[in-house]
Each structure stands twice: as C-alpha cells, then as structure tokens.
Amino acid sequence: MYQYDDYDQAIVDERARQFKGQVERRMSGEITELEFKPLRLQNGLYMQLHAYMLRIAIPYGLLSAQQMRMQAHIARKYDRGYGHFTTRQNIQFNWPKLEDVPSILADLASVQMQAIQTSGNCIRNTTSDPFAGVAKDELEDPRPYCELIRQWSTFHPEFAYLPRKFKIAVTGTPGEDRAAVRFHDIGVRIIENAQGERGFEILAGGGLGRTPVIAKVVREFLPYEHLLSYLESILRVYNRYGRRDNKYKARIKILVNETGIEKFREQVEEEWELMKDGALKLTRTELARVAKYFVPPSYENISSSENSLAAATLSPNREFGRWVANNVRGHRQAGYSIVVLSLKHPKIPPGDVSDTQMDAIADLSERYGFGRIVVTHTQDLVLPDVKTSELPALFAELQKLDMATPNFERVTDIICCPGLDYCALANARSIPVAAEISKRFEDIDYLDDIGEVSVKISGCINACGHHHIGNIGILGIDKSGEEAYQLLLGGDSGNEASIGVILGPAMPEAKVVDAVESVLRCYLKLRESAEERFIDAYRRLGPSPFKEAVYANN
Amino acid sequence: MAQIPGTDMGKPRGTHHVVTASLTKTGTPIYFTSQGGWSFDLQQAGLFETPAERDQKVEAASRDEAEACDIYTISVSVENGVIDPLSAREEIRAKGPTVALRRPDAGFSQKGA
C-alpha cells in the first residue's frame, strides 16, 4: 500500500501541531466557538449529541495492520473502547475529549493517517471497491488512481471552500459496481473502449441526501492521462456555478440538473480544453510512481483454488460451509480467497468494533494475509488475501471474535447511520431498528432462503445510511417530536442503479420490523424461483403487492 | 403562554423552557441552572416561561464562552417537579444513547469526566 513520502509526512505532522495550538487557544477562551468551529471541522472534529466525534480518513478503505492497531490504541486510550466504521470507508470515534484530539492526530500521523478533509465543503476521502486489487472480475486496480486523486485533492488551494462537500468514488470493475459510483458527486469507472484502450467513464451529479440523484455520464471515454485535469475541470465548473445561497441546493447534483447535462458537459469540456495538456497531465512515470505501491504481494503458487473454494462450501461443518458460501469470494490469485468479516451482530451497532477486536483483526490480517484490511462501504471489513486452505482456521478465529456471522449481502447485513443515539442532525434512532431487524431474522436458514437483499437505514433525510439505495430502505423522520419511519423499496447501488420509492405512510418504531417482515414474506410468496432476487422480483411486480402486504391491516 | 421563536427547532411547545449547551472540553450536554451555573443534570436546569426571561438567561449563559458552546433553548414539560424534554432528540441527549455502548461505561455516568 501507499507509503508517505517526506512531503506527505510533513503535511500531517504540521497539521497536528497547528491543531494543538488552536485547541489551546479555544480552551483558554482566546478564540470563540464561532472562530474555532471551521478549524475543528477541517480536522474532522464534529460536535455531536453527547460529545465530540472525530472522523478519520481511511483512503479508499485500505488499512495496514499497524494502522488498525493504532485505531485500537485510540479507542482504548482516548475513547470508550470502540470505533465505528462508516459508509464512506472511514472510522469515527464518538467520545474524544477536545484536549486529547491533538494527541490523537499526532498518533495518527505516526502511522501515516490523518483526519484532514473529512469534513467541510471540500473534496472528501475517495472511496473505492473493497475488493480492489484482488477481485476476479476487475479490469484494473483502481487504487493507484484513488491515491493520485488523494494527492491532487489534499489541500488543493482552489477547492478548499466549495459550495458544498464533494465525494469521488472509483471502480475498476465495469461489470459490477461495488463502490456505488453512480451516487457520488463524481463517479469514475475504469473501462476499455472499442479499440481496447484503457481509460475512464466519468459520471457526475450523483448523490443521496434530501435529493437523491443517479449520476449522469459527462464523458464516455477519457484516456488515462487526463484523469486529474478532467476532474479539475468538473470541480472548476462546480466551484464557479454551484449555488452558495442555499445549502440544500448547493451540491453538484443540483447544478447538473438545473444546467442540464449537455450544457454542463460543454462547460466542463471548454474548461478542460484549456488545461488538458498542462501540469496535471499524467505521465506513465507518475502513474508508475504511485502504482508501485499497489503491486500484488508475494503470493504462493497454489493450484485449484476454484475447486477448494467450492469444496469448502460443501464442508461437513455446515456452519463453516455456509460462511464460505456467503462471506467468501473468489480471488484473482489461484489458491487465495477474499474474506468478509461481518460487523453485523444483533447486540452491536453496525460498523462498531472494539479495541480488542481491532487488535485481533490486525493479528489475523498478518497471519492470514499480508497485513492488509479493507473497510467496505457496507460497514464490514475484508481480509483480501487469505489462503483458501486456511479458511477453516480463520473461521474458527472469527467465531471467537463474533465476526463470523454468514450474512454478507443478506437481510441482517444492514447499513445503518448512528442516528439519533449519537448524531446531532438525526430525527430518529436507527441503531435500535437495525438491532430489532437483526434479532427477527437471526435464523440463518431463513436468511439464506431470502437470499441477497440490502437493508439500509438512515435516521434523517441526509441519508448517511444510504436508505435511498437499499433494496429495502428505512428513513427515520420527526413527527411532532416523535420518531417515525418511512419504508422505501427498490433502491439499488449497483450497475442497474435505482432510487427507492416510498411505500406508504410513515409508521411508529414498533411497526417497522413487522413491515419489513411483511415485505419479505410477500417476496417469498411471489418470487418466481429461489434464484429471483428480491430486487428483481420488486422490479417485476412493482410496489402494489408489497404495499398491500404492509398496509392491508393498518 | 407566549411562543418563543427559535426554541427547540420548531418542536411542539411545552409549558417551560430551559437553556442548554455543550461543554467545550468534552461536548457533554449541560443545562443552565437557576443559580447561574451549569449542570450535567437536566433536573437541575433553571426553568423559564417568557421571551424576556429567555433573552436574559441566554445572555447570562453566554458569558463564559470558553466553558460552554452551542447555547440554545429547549421546550420541556414539568410534572410533579420532573423536567421532561418534549422531543425525542432532547430526551436522548439528556439521558444518553439508548443502545448499549461497547464498554458499558463508568465514563458515561461521570459525564464530563
């Protein structure tokens, strides 16, 4: 993985020192909260419902074992013994004291991490496919491009005060979108054109929040050397024309919609013509400088991986076989597998990991791989390089850690924002709803019968829990000071991107899980076969039978 | 009773109001007492009813800006001497998360510790 050079290290060390001085001045009363707020937000420090919250960037979700151990150390020393992995592949700590944050930033800097640009109206952490670099269906590893984007966007002087926050996602797998690129301000897809040349499809104007929009194609094919200049052109157009008078209309999706994609494209291309052969033009040398950090590790030569993975699913140990079938994916290197560690357990908020678990995961990543861990945008973790022959031993270790639930991409693999239990913006709690759903559908046989279905829960319209793109989405709202929930069906974050539609009137918390069960029973009754996924059945049937199932008795 | 604009983000009006803020050191919710100090305990909050009292309380609460930040007022009901926030948000803010923390936690009961 990428290693900081002296320039990177100097930036994060200096930033930690700067913030120490800013905190001291705030605590002494030398500067007011009004003056301090933009400074703390630029370092990822929010004020939440009960305490500060520190959001730490995990570039494209990739952590080393050493970096994971540092998260455990921070959880133990400065927080309450746990961290929370987010839907943007970052980690958040919910209870840091203000005076400790400069020390946390200094500790992070010692392992090449930071919290810069994890808040504010700037370019945020670039996200990517959690299987990047190891997926069998990948055209090209997107992480070198993500890293180039990180270096280009960090402290970019022109884009420090954009109209609104800005999120970029990159995928290197045209056939399957595991990075939800169509719901980002810019989505980058590595593709090949008809001539077999490698380049990018560039999308813009996607997003969730109060106005969910599927991104539109700005350029169908962009040669690789122009990636940064083209992104810069889009950002310049957005920075110039994006609205600043109304924060709810300030995201690029509104600009693209109001301008129209043709006109927006013209503006971008016009800007790009002026700069495309300038300093941002990527050379093979520059790409190689970054790509060398992402070369495949020293895999052993092992044969017949397919057979052994398939055999593992048929293991006489039924629990193990089911875990392999649901949580293990084929690896591009023969004899290796990609393992998803489920962070979804009925008694634990989705994405939460304790300090001891983090230390244990770091150890496992070294024993069963090359010391790398990846955070998924679905709030799970991935060990990307596990020898297939060692899956039984790893499974036994994960069972001890409560991380072997075989529920990846199943009903209980819920994306869930912190909701009103923690978040200052939320209208309703989301974690207890996730817990109730997890309890109700704990039966693994039933989970497997239902098959692939995504459930995503947000505690407010800001949609941090991605409710719009859940096959089943749940949105918490405020009805005269009381929590209530809307159900949405039909969302999909993948290549067949779609936005969920509200099924009917909002309901109290006590009825939400029953409603989800009614939807799933309806699906089981009406699906054409066990192979027809929930989302496919919904697309065929439309909302009516599900609406009938949920609201008939109410 | 007079309506107090800007309270509790448009939530239903209660019989009384209190001033709340976050402790600058930790972000912990705090409540302005009738003695002019801050308490972690909502039940120790000073109650008021009119816009004039609101302005006076907020002004007094704002004097030590280094200690308390994000000062605002919330609507509450008072029954048998018990102060109860009207909104779910403020109820959770006063009592803490409704879900178990990973480390069930001496820390939370010590609040500002």
Chai-1 contact restraints between the chains, C-beta under 6 A:
chainA,res_idxA,chainB,res_idxB,connection_type,confidence,min_distance_angstrom,max_distance_angstrom,comment,restraint_id
A,G29,B,A66,contact,1.0,0.0,6.0,A-B,restraint_1
A,T32,B,E65,contact,1.0,0.0,6.0,A-B,restraint_2
A,E33,B,C69,contact,1.0,0.0,6.0,A-B,restraint_3
A,M47,B,S22,contact,1.0,0.0,6.0,A-B,restraint_4
A,M47,B,G27,contact,1.0,0.0,6.0,A-B,restraint_5
A,L49,B,R93,contact,1.0,0.0,6.0,A-B,restraint_6
A,A51,B,T26,contact,1.0,0.0,6.0,A-B,restraint_7
A,A51,B,G27,contact,1.0,0.0,6.0,A-B,restraint_8
A,Y52,B,G27,contact,1.0,0.0,6.0,A-B,restraint_9
A,R80,B,L101,contact,1.0,0.0,6.0,A-B,restraint_10
A,R80,B,R103,contact,1.0,0.0,6.0,A-B,restraint_11
A,R80,B,D105,contact,1.0,0.0,6.0,A-B,restraint_12
A,R80,B,G107,contact,1.0,0.0,6.0,A-B,restraint_13
A,G81,B,R102,contact,1.0,0.0,6.0,A-B,restraint_14
A,G81,B,R103,contact,1.0,0.0,6.0,A-B,restraint_15
A,Y82,B,R102,contact,1.0,0.0,6.0,A-B,restraint_16
A,K97,B,T26,contact,1.0,0.0,6.0,A-B,restraint_17
A,L98,B,K25,contact,1.0,0.0,6.0,A-B,restraint_18
A,P349,B,V99,contact,1.0,0.0,6.0,A-B,restraint_19
A,D352,B,R102,contact,1.0,0.0,6.0,A-B,restraint_20
A,S354,B,R102,contact,1.0,0.0,6.0,A-B,restraint_21
A,L420,B,R89,contact,1.0,0.0,6.0,A-B,restraint_22
A,L420,B,I92,contact,1.0,0.0,6.0,A-B,restraint_23
A,D421,B,P97,contact,1.0,0.0,6.0,A-B,restraint_24
A,D421,B,T98,contact,1.0,0.0,6.0,A-B,restraint_25
A,D421,B,V99,contact,1.0,0.0,6.0,A-B,restraint_26
A,I431,B,V99,contact,1.0,0.0,6.0,A-B,restraint_27
A,S480,B,P12,contact,1.0,0.0,6.0,A-B,restraint_28
A,G481,B,K11,contact,1.0,0.0,6.0,A-B,restraint_29
A,G481,B,P12,contact,1.0,0.0,6.0,A-B,restraint_30
A,G481,B,L86,contact,1.0,0.0,6.0,A-B,restraint_31
A,G481,B,S87,contact,1.0,0.0,6.0,A-B,restraint_32
A,E483,B,A88,contact,1.0,0.0,6.0,A-B,restraint_33
